[in-house]
Amino acid sequence: MIFQEKVIKVTNEPDLKEYELPFNWTKQCKRRKSGNTWDVYITHGSSGKRFRSNVAINDYLTNNPEVKCNRELTNCKYTYQA
């Protein structure tokens, strides 16, 4: 389905960027107070699980094969979209 491939920006502030991802996932990018470093959190809305690494996301998906996820969009890389 085409609509499952869209990313919707929810928040676009200098120190916080939030995105709605396909299949009820969200991405939150927070700038650290020290300056240029960003922390990225991925949350699965249905389970409430929060992840800080791609390894943790992969482990979760391996253990829960019924959970849908677009791995190209659902990752812990900082998103530079304006």
C-alpha positions in Angstrom: 0.0 0.0 0.0 1.3 3.4 -0.9 0.2 5.2 2.3 2.2 2.8 4.4 5.4 4.1 2.8 5.0 7.8 3.8 6.8 9.6 6.6 4.9 12.4 8.2 6.8 15.1 10.1 5.0 15.9 13.3 7.4 18.3 15.1 10.1 20.4 13.5 11.8 22.5 16.2 15.5 23.4 16.5 16.2 20.7 19.2 13.4 18.2 18.5 12.2 16.5 15.3 9.5 13.9 15.4 8.1 11.7 12.6 5.3 9.3 12.1 6.5 6.2 10.3 4.6 3.4 8.5 3.0 0.6 10.6 2.5 2.7 13.7 6.2 3.4 14.4 7.5 6.9 15.4 11.0 8.4 15.3 12.1 11.1 17.7 15.4 13.0 17.3 16.5 15.1 20.2 19.5 17.4 20.2 21.7 17.1 23.3 22.2 20.2 25.4 26.0 20.0 24.6 25.3 21.0 21.0 25.7 19.0 17.8 24.9 15.4 18.9 21.5 14.0 18.4 19.8 11.1 20.2 17.4 9.1 18.1 14.6 7.0 19.6 12.3 4.7 17.7 9.0 3.7 19.3 6.5 1.0 18.2 3.1 2.4 19.0 1.2 -0.8 19.4 3.6 -2.3 22.0 5.0 0.9 23.5 8.6 -0.5 23.1 11.3 2.2 22.6 14.6 1.5 20.9 17.9 3.3 20.6 19.7 1.1 18.2 19.1 -0.8 15.0 20.3 -4.0 16.6 17.6 -3.7 19.2 15.0 -3.1 16.5 16.2 -6.1 14.6 16.1 -8.3 17.7 12.6 -7.2 18.5 11.4 -7.9 14.9 13.1 -11.3 14.9 11.3 -12.2 18.1 8.0 -10.8 16.9 7.7 -11.8 13.3 4.0 -10.6 13.2 5.1 -7.0 13.7 5.3 -5.0 10.4 8.1 -2.6 9.8 9.6 -0.7 6.9 13.3 -1.1 7.7 14.4 1.5 5.2 12.5 4.2 7.2 12.5 2.7 10.7 16.1 3.1 11.8 18.1 5.0 14.4 19.8 7.3 12.0 19.4 11.0 12.5 17.0 12.4 9.8 18.2 15.6 8.2 14.9 16.6 6.6 14.1 20.3 6.9 
